[in-house]
Amino acid sequence: MNPGNPSPARTRVDVAVVGAGIAGLYALHRFRTQGLTVRVFEAADGVGGVWYWNRYPGARCDVESVDYSYSFDEDLQQEWEWSEKYAAQPEILAYLEHVADRFELRRDIEFGTRVTDISLDETALTWRVETDTGTAVTARFVVLATGPLSNANTPAIDGLDTFAGQLLHTSAWPHEGVDLTGQRIGVIGTGSSGIQAIPVLAEQAARLHVFQRTANYSVPAGNIPLDDATRYEQKANYAERRRLSMSSGGGSPHRAHPNSALEVSEQERRAAYEQRWRLGGVLFSKTFPDQLTDLEANDTARRFWEEKIRAEVDDPHVAELLIPRDHPIGTKRICTDTDYYRTFNRDNVELVDLRATPIERIDAGGLHTSGSYFPLDTLVLATGFDAMTGSVAKIGITGRGGRTLNEAWRDGPQTYLGLGIAGFPNLFNLTGPGSPSVLANMVLHSELHVDWVAEAIRFVDERGAKALEARADAAAAWVAECAQRASGTLMTRANSWYLGANIPGKPRVFMPFVSGFGVYGEIIAEVAAAGYKGFDLLA
């Protein structure tokens, strides 16, 4: 389809959407289909959100392609052909660009436009949205589709700004690509982006130094090309696959073993782990239903994983450094890799243990640890994000009584259902704190949230009301419920970015809803069916 011409700029709209990633694109389509006027603001020059920015070598999704895709349009599901089991960044971005063109979404998106301020008119119960280009609109509703992983974290390292070589961040990789052939490369960070990039960088580098502070668990993707027969079978069974995904713990159709890891024989347990190992990726943490609630059950998965890694890495000392010692397996998101551990068998790759020899400073020519100096041509920061709240915190959002959202969230994010915020009527946050967020398939999660918000807007309009506002008591109860659910698991035992532990000074609050995507979907559906219980309808 032709993407169409840009719509004339409106100064008043029904809905202003911040972000044109996965959630923002569907929000625009869904709200527009409902007859609402919509304006989307996007800081980038194109659609895609996290997949627009994260172009580092090896960037790939850790959810199967067939599941990491929109379900709202059957023709779209049937016409798109995924080439691999786990799609790489270029293919995912091409898919999102196809969606934008197919549904003529670009005409209602302001690209290259960053929202700076969102302020409430308490009398009219409307929002003034202002941007860095001077464009501004008044909207009845505001939807924050900024994404939980979109605000890059750059570590405060002494001398970083003096480095004379090439400094790169995985979340802002040059779009034209970078030729690092024959260079001395340093990588700081061994989370998901580092683990994906390191094997590719090792193939280019003359010398690659991997600076690891904290080891993480990673499981091979087991990625394979998809042939026509596989794609045909997947598409023929899409309806059932989606049904299973929507009722699952993480938004994919795979189910955990029906019994506890401790109730089956060693042979059956190993067979189950082996099957998940072949499936690949993050779902290894969901092999058994009690893996993330019972430490003894978790230990069975950990021992299996350690055995696999020790068999992959030639040097026993290096293998021990690559094995996490500070958290149960799965309590930080398990990474998905391609030959990550085998990369440390290469002669040109060195693992630097920052626990033993911390970084002291960086100078023009390289990096100093307490034990050595590493001359570098290129330094790659694979240091992740200020997750869940970072992008929202950068916007000046002002609600009732002149209180900012940052003030309201000073001690940690406070939401009702992860959607509404007390004191901020008609402002909805998507896939952030108080929802399953990054613990679930973000495409289906985005659809779930957008559909819920669309029906909430219909509810307001059909009653001739002005606004829907989360009650403070409902938000407090939801925050307490989320904390209570998390405390019944092993998830809080890890210093993870789920808690904001990677950002100095950030309140330590476990932000996601841990009890599963399907359970969460039932809860928010019940709230809507009960007349949006916990929200006030404002005339």
N, C-alpha and C positions, 0 to 999 in steps of 0.2 A: 504494500500500500504506500501511496505517496504520503510523506509525513505532514504535508499541508503547510500553509503559511502561518506565521505567528499570529495569534489573536491580538486585536488591539488591546493596549494596556488598560486595565480596569483600575479604578481607584477604590471600588468597593466590591467585595466578593463574599460568597457564602463561606468558603473554606480557604484558608491559606495553609499550604503544606510546606514544611521546611525539609528539603532533601529529595533528590530524584534517584535514589537507589531502589532496591527491591521493594521496600514498603511504600516509598513515595510514588513510584510509578503505578503500583496497583491502586493506591489511594486516589490518584488523579482519575484513573479509569473508572473506579467504582463510584466515586462521588459524582462524576460527570454523567455517568449512566443514570444516576438517581435524579438528574435534572438540576444539580447544584452548580453554581459558578465556582471555579477553582483556579487558584494561582499557585504554582510551585516555584520555590526559590532554591537554586542549586549553586553552590560555590564553584563547582568544577565547570569545565567547558563542555561536558557531555554527561550522559546518563550513566548509571552503574554503581554509584556510591563507592563502597569498599573495593569493588572490582574495577572501578575506573582508576583509583589511586594505586592499588597494590599490584604493581607489574614486575616485581622482583623475579629473578630466575627461579623457576620451580613452583611458583604460586599456583595453588591448586585447592579445590574444595575438598573437605573431608566428609561430605555427605554424597552419596551416589547421585550422579547427574540426573537420572530418571526421577529421583525424588526431590532434588534441589531445583525445582522448576514450578511454575505456576500451575494451579489446578483449576482456575476459574473459567477457562475456556477450552472446551473439548477439542475444537479444531486446532488450536494452538498446540495442545498436547500431542495431537496426532501428526501434525506437520513438521515439528522440529525434530531433527535427527542428531542425537548426541553421538559423538565419535568415540568416547571413552567412558569407562565405568566411573572414574572420578575426573570431572572436567577440569582443565587448566584455565587460568585466568583469561587468556584471549578468547576462548570459546564461550565462557560465561558472559563476558562483556558483549560479544557478538550476539548472544541470545537476548540480552537485555536491550541492546540497540534494535534488534528485530522487533521485540515487543513494543518499544517506543514508536517505531515506524508503523507497525501493523495496526495499532490502535490510535494512531495520529495524536500522540501525546505531546510531542515537542512544542506544538503551538501554544501550550499553556504553561510552559516552563521558562523561567528567566535564568539562563545559564550565566556563569561568571558573576554571580550575585550572592553575596553572603549576608544572611540576616544578622543584624547587629542588636536590634532592640525589639521587644514585643511588650506592649504596655496595655493594660486594661482600662477601658472607660467604664467606670463603675455605674454610671447612670444609664448608659445605653446598653451595657453588657456586651460590648464589642471590643475587638482587639486592634490596635494600631501596630502594624508590622513595618519596620524600617530596615533599610539595607545599606551596604557600603557603597552602592552606586547612586544613592539618592532616591531610588524607587521606593514607594511606600504604598501600602494598601490598608484599608479598614476591612476586617473580616469578622463574621459572626462566630466562626469556629477557627481554631488553630490546631493543626496536627503536626507534632514533632516526629519526623521520620528521619532523624539524624543518624540513626544506627548506633548500636552499642560498641562498635569497634571502628571508630572513625577519627579519634583525636590522638594523634601520634604522641608517644612519650619519648622525649629526648633526655637522656640522663645528664645530671650535672656532674661532669668530670672536669677536673682542673686542667685547663689548657686546651680543651676541645676546640675552641675557636681559633687556636693558633696553628692547627694542623694544616700543612701546606699541600698535602696530597688531596686526593678526591674523597670527599665525605658523602656517604649515601645513607639514606634511611629506607628500609624495606617498604614503608607505607607511602613513600614519595619518590619511587624509582623513576628515572627519566623515561619519558614515553618513547623516545627514539632508541632506547636500549643503551647498553654500555659494553664496550669491548674491554675486558679485563685480562685478556690473554697475556701470559708471561709476567703478571704483576705479583707483587707481595701484598697479600690481602689479609686484613684482620676482620673478624666478625665478632661483635659483642652481642651476646644473647643467643640462647638455645631454647627459645620457645618455638611456637609453631612456624613462624616465618623464618627464623634461623635454621631450624631443622629441615625445612623445605629447600632453602637457598644453598646451604652448605655443600651438598653433593654436587650441585651444578657448578658452583664457584670453584670447587676443588679440581674440576676437569679443566678449568681455564687457568688457574693460578700457577705461577712458578712455586709459590709457597703460600700456604693458607694456615693462619693461626686462628683457632677457635677459642675465644675467651669465655669460659663457662663459669658462672657463679653458682647456678643451681641446675642440676641435672633434671631432665623431664622424661616422663614415660612417652614413648612413641611406638606405634605399631605400623608395620609396612602396609602400604595401601593395597598392595596386590592388584595394582591397576592393569587393566587389559583393554584393548580395543573392543568396541561393540560391533558385532556383525549384524547383518540384516535379520537373521533368524532371532537373535536375542532382542533386538529392537522391536520386532513384530510381536514377540511374546509379551514384552513389557507393556506395549501399547494396548494389546488385547486385554490385559489384566489391570489396566490403570484404575478402574473404578474400585476394585477390591484393594489394590495397593494403597490408594488414597484413604480408603475407609480404615484400613489397619493403621496407617500413619497417623491419622487424626486422633485415634484412640490410644496411641502408644505413649511411651515415656518420653521419647525424644523426637517424634515427628518422622520416623521411618517405619517401614512395615515389618521389621524384624522383631521377634518376640524373645524374651529371656526364657531360659530353661525353666520348666514349671516347678522345679524343686530347689531347695537350698543347696548351695555348694557343699555343705557339710553333710547332706543327707544321701549323697550318691557315692558310688564306689570311685576309687581313684581312676580306674579305667574309663568310667563314664565321664568323670569330671575332665580328664585330659582330652577326651574326644570332643567335648563341648568347647573347651578352650581352643583346641586345634581348628575346629570349624570356624569359630569367630576370628581366629588369626588369619585364616584364608580369606574370610570376608573382608578383613582389613579395617584399619582405622579405629575411630573413637568408640565404636560399638563393642569393642572388647570389654569395656567397663560394665556392660550390661549383659554379660553372658549368663549370670545367675542373678536372681532377684534380690539377694541379700549382700551382693558384693560391696555396695556402698553404705551398708548399715551395720554390718558385723565385721569386726576386724579379723577374726579368725577366718571367715569366708574370704575376705579381701586378701589375706595372706596366701591363699591357694592360688589366686590369680597372679599375685606378685612373684611367687616362686616360679610359676610357669614362665612368666615374662623374663625373669632374670636368667633362667636356663637358656632361653632363646637368644638373649643378647650375648651371653658369654660364649655361645657357639658362633656368633657372628664376628666378634672382635678378636683379633689374633693376640694382642698384647693384654695379658690378664690385668695389669695395673690400669691400663686405659679403660678396660671394661668395667672395672670397679668404680672408676671416676664417673662413668656414664650412667651408673645405676643410682637412682634417687634414694636418699636415706631419710628424707625429712617429711615425707607425706605418703599416705596410703595410695595405692594405684587407683587412678580415676578421680581423685579428689581435686586435682588440677586437670583441666581438659587434656585427655590423651591426644598427642599429636599424631599426624598421619604422614608417613615419609616414603621416600623412594631411595633405598640404599644408604640411609643416613649412617647407620652403625658401621657398615662396611667401608665407608669413606675414611674412617680412622685407621684402616689398614694400608692406606696409601702412604708412600714415602714422603710426599710433599705436604702432608697434613699433620699439624701438631695441636693437641688439646692442651690448653693452658688452664689450670685449676685456680680460679680466683679466690677460692676459699683459703688455699694455702699461700698464694702470692697475689694479694689484691692489687688492683690498678691504683697507681699513685698519681700519675699525671700523663698528659699527652703533650708532645711538643711538635715542632714543624715536621720532623722526620719520622715520628712513630709513637709508640706507646711504652711507657714505663710501668712495670709491675714492681712489687717489692723484691722480686728475685731476678728479673731480667729486663733487657731493653729489646723491643721488637721494631726494627725498621719497616715501614709500610709505605706502599704507593697508594693504596685505597683502604679506607676504613668503612665498614658497613655496620650501621646500627640496626640490629634486629631486636629492638627493645620494646616492641609492643605499643600498647595504647593505655590512655587513661580511660578505662573501659566503663561502659554502662552510663556514666553521668558526664564524662569529660566534655563531649560536644555540646550538650545542653548548657553546661556551666559557662561556656564561652559566650552565650547569648545573654543579653541583659533583659531578663523576663521579669516584669513587675506586675503583681497581682493586686489583690484588695489591700487598701490602706497603705499603698506604696511599698509593700513588702516584696522583696525580690525572691525569686526561686532559690537563689544561692543562700539567702538568709534562712529560708524555710527548710533547706536541706543541709544546714551547717553541720548537724550532728549525724548526717546520713540521709539518704533519700527516703521521703515519706510519700507513698502513693496509695491509692485505693485500687486494688486489682492490677496494679502496674499501669493503669490507664488514666485515672483521674487524680487530681491534686487539690486538696482543700485550699480555698482561697484563690483558685485559678479557674473560674467557671468557663466551660466550653473550650478548655485547652486539654488536649489528649496527647499522651506520650506513648509511642509505639515501641514494643519489644525491648523495653528497658527494665530498670529495677522494679521488683514486685511482680514480675512475670517470668515465665521460663527462660525467656531471652536466649542467651547463647547456649543454654543447655538443650535447645531444640533446633530443629530444621528451620532456619530463618525465613525461608520462602513461605512455607505453610503457616508459620507463626505470624508473619506479616499479613497474610490473607485473613487469618482468624481475627487479628486486632482491627484491621481496616473494616471488615464486615461488621464487627461489633460496633465500631464508632459510627458507621453509616446508618445502622439501625437505631442507634441512640439519637442521631440527628433527626431521623424520621420521626422518632417518638416525640422529640421536642416540637417539631414543626406541625405534626398532626394535632397537637394540643394547643397550638397557638401560643406556646410559651417562648421565652427568650433564651433560656439557658439551662444547662444541667451542671450541677456542681457537687463534687465529692464532699461528704461531710467529714469533719475533722475526727469524729469518734470512729467512723467507719475506716478511715485511713489508719488511725492508730491501731485499731483491732487487726487490720490486715497486715500491718508491719509486724505486729506481735505474732500473728499466726505464721507468717513466713519464717520468722526467727525460730519459732517453736518447731516447725517442720524441719528446718535445717539442723537444729540441735539434735534431732533424732537420727541423724546420719553421720557419716564420717567426713562430710564435705568441709566442715569448719576446722578440721585438723590441718589443713594446708594453708600456708601463707600465699594465697592465690589472688589473681586480679578479680576473682569473684567477690573478694573482700576489700578490694582496693589496696592490697598490700604492696603492689608494685609502685605506688605513688606516694612519696614522702608527704606526711601531714594529712593524708586523706583519711576520713573516719573509717574505722574498721567495722563494717557492717556487711553481712553476707547478703548480697543484693538479689540473686535470682530466686524464683519460686522453685523448690526442689522436687516437688511430689509428682511431677510428670506433666507432659503436654496435654494428654487426654483428660487427666483429672482437672487441670486448670481450665480447659475448654468447657467442661461441665459446670464448673463454678461460675464462670462469667456468664454462661448461658442462663443459669438459674437466677442470677442477679437481674438480668434483662427481663426474663419471664415474670419476675416478681415486681415489675414496674420500676426497674433500676433502683432496687433496694440499696440504701447507703448513699444515694445521691439525692439532692434537693432539686426539684423542678421549679425554676424561677420564672414567674410570669412577667 
